[in-house]
Amino acid sequence: MHSINPSQKVRMFKSLLLLLLLATPAAWAGEAEIKQALQQNYPQLGEIRQVSPSPIPGLYEVVTPDHLFYTDDKVQYLFDGSIYELKSMRNLTDERERKVFAIDFNSLPLNLALKKVKGDGSRKLAIFTDPNCAFCKKLEHELQQVDNITIYRLLYPVFPGSDEKVRNVLCSKNPNQAWEDLLLRNVVPPTANCKTQTAKVLALGQKYRVSGTPTLIFADGSLVPGYMPAAALEKALDGASSGH
């Protein structure tokens, strides 16, 4: 058996290392390269607005106009789902989506909404809501416990039969009262007919990816789908008002 001298060992190690490098796909240098690779190779994803590191090393956040995905640094896999921090059980993906897809509250066409001021009206909340939505009714009951708030109700008829109820509410003498009577006390407003701006509200909802009701928009622009109890509403309203 022939022995291998040190110089031969070095040459063999370099050759093996070269083979490993050639056999292993190179990692992308950074976010710009990952973004370019996604745009060039996977146009079905649509516009890639930004790529940034996620809380998990080696995993990158990919933002399109209407979704947040994750990919690895070699752009071999695409992940669609939520990342949770186990210790606190915080949904980190949900938190990021609220920031990434935040809406400029002051740019909302609030003239399309039913405006209700309670107390000093200092805290603001816009709601996409539907009269036939069970959770919208639950939300209205919770809002009765919240004070010092300005509520902008954007009537968003997506359930069957809701368009007629919305029209009757909007065409009533006191639309705010008619809305609360309907959702809180199940008092159906009389049939009425007038010109409404419901089509513009529906278009607004589509623009902001509102897929269900209720959908809440807070003063800091965070968009939160789903019902919230009064205590959670208070906390979210205070946080949005303070900028935290």
C-alpha angles and dihedrals in degrees: 000000000000119000120227116234122220095258091054090050091054092050092048091049092050091049092049091048091051091051091050092050092049092048096048120074110241118246116245114258095234151311095310093056093046091050091050092048092051093048094048100041104030109037089158088078089067124215114359104215098182145346121206138159116277125217088266115078112246093017120104131202114233118197123197124177092273109016147043118223135169131226136180123249092261094050092235098126138037120207122200112188147068131298115216127195100225098207094059098017088229115162098230093184092055091050091051093047090054090055098039094048096036115147127222097245093201090057093059114111092239091171084081091062136081104247120214122179120199123185112330091342091223097140119064132212132171119198132194100210141171127206093224095049112109094205091049087059091049089050091053090055090051092049089059086070094051121087136184093041139124110215122200109195113200104196104221111181107201100139121083111274094012096110092066093048091048091051092049091050094047092047095050123104092250109025095182092053092044090052094050092044089053099046101033101034104019091238106155114218118234118265111274138167129210140128112285136182095229093123089060091050090051090050090049091052092051090049091056095042094248103172100167146013139289098035116169128206116195128203092262089059097253113147115212121185117210144027122314127194119235095261092053091045091053092051094046093046092050092047093049092049093050093045095242 
